[in-house]
Every structure is written in C-alpha cells, then in structure tokens.
Amino acid sequence: MPELPEVETTVRAINKFKSKTLKKVVIHNRNLRWKVDNEVISKTQNKKIKEINRRAKYILIHFNLSTLVIHLGMSGKLRIQNVSDNYFKKHDHAEFIFENEKIIFNDIRRFGSIHLMDKYEEHKLIKYLGVEPLSESFNQKYLFDLCKSSNLQIKKLLMEQTKVVGIGNIYASESLFLAKVRPTKISKKITNAEADKIVKSVKEVLKNAISVGGTTLKDFYSADGNPGYFTLELNVYGRENQECNLCKNLIQKVVLGQRATFFCSKCQN
Ligand SMILES: [Zn+2]
C-alpha cells in the first residue's frame, strides 16, 4: 500500500505539471472507491494548474477555484507517458492529458479515489486530518500533550489519523524501535524525553523513505516501473524471531488493533 513517503515521491514526480494547462480528463472506469463525479471531467478542462502538493496521503492538484484530490488507496499508482504513446495497461482508470504528456491513474484494487473539491480543506475526507508528521506542528510538546491524556498504546496513538497523519503500520513500528520505546507502552506513561525521541525518529524514518523514493523518480516514466513501492531496510517490521540488529535478541511480534507490530524487548522499554 502506498504510504506517505510514496505519496510524497509521487507529488514530486508530477510537480513538473505545475503551471501547465490540463487539456482534459478521460475516465475509463468511474467505479473507484467512490464513483468519480462528472465534474472531474467537465470542470477541469483547459484549466491551468496553480500548485501541486499533498495533505496526508491525498494528492492535491490545485486550480484557481477548485482542487483535484487523488488518493492512491491500496494499490494505486500514477505514471507519466507521452500523449502520443497509445499503449495502455490493464487497470488504467483515468488519464489527465496535457499538451505533450499525460498522467495515468492505474489501480488494480480500485480503493483509490478521484474528487474535484471547491474547498478541499472543508471536505469531510480532509477536514478531520491531524497534523503533518514532517511539519513543525508535530513536535515534542504536541505529542507529549496528546500522550498525557491517552490510555491508548503509543503505537495506536501514532497511527490515529485525526491526531497525526501518514504514520502507517510499518513506519510506526520502525520509528518506535529507533526511539527505543515499546509499541505497547501506554501513552500516559510516555516521558517528555521519550516524546522527543519518538518525534525525531518518526521524522527520520519518513525522510529516509522519501530519499529512497527520490531514486525511483525515473520509474514514473516506464510502464513496467514500480514507482512508489519502496524497499526499505527494516529493523523490526516483518522480522519476528530474527536477531535484533543492535543487540541480537530475537524480535517479537504482537497484534495491536489488528495490526502486526514488531519490537525488540531488550532495546525498547
Ligand atoms: Zn535489540
């Protein structure tokens, strides 16, 4: 599943379309997670793009009066192709056509979505999202204040999208390993120093993943490329019963909120 670093890399790959005019949108299959509204086609024709960025895992393509909001769901990908290239792949559901190139939305499982929003900040999908983990708003004080009043285990708290966005299951386990905090620790018991370490670790893990993503940018141009699905060096995730990279103790697995969670009981308290 594309996580925040993959989405950030996708945004960087398509950022070259900023200031370009979207000639038209062609939808081959409207039946994504939500049915694609006709406005996506009718109201974007010949509109100039002002800005391209993201909020959480939503890719935002801004026009003067509205914003195209694309979510990659479980298996969505964008790729860039010349307009003159007429090849298609199975599961190409939408094309965003510019003068020389086009962006193609491909999604095998169709959990992705495409919306056109007038005021995206006020849309129900966006409005309740928590702070961005790479922004200054996600800091030691913010996390410590959240923890103080929470009986949730810290990993669950980190994955609450209304508190902080985009820390997926893998990144939560990896960040807590770096911070040396056990994922099952009750948030209330997190100290100031631990909150500080967790914040720094989350940012480090996400930034590392984004920099790995930077090396895959060229893949956005090849039909068989696999943009945005990064192979990361993982310390704990998926490594049950394997030796910890730091202390050789065996990595343990527990299930928290139905999500597989990995940690080293020696390194993480
Ligand atoms: Zn260890």
Residues whose N, C-alpha, C, O or C-beta is under 5 A from the ligand:
A	BS01	ZN	C244 L246 C247 K248 N249 C264 K266 C267
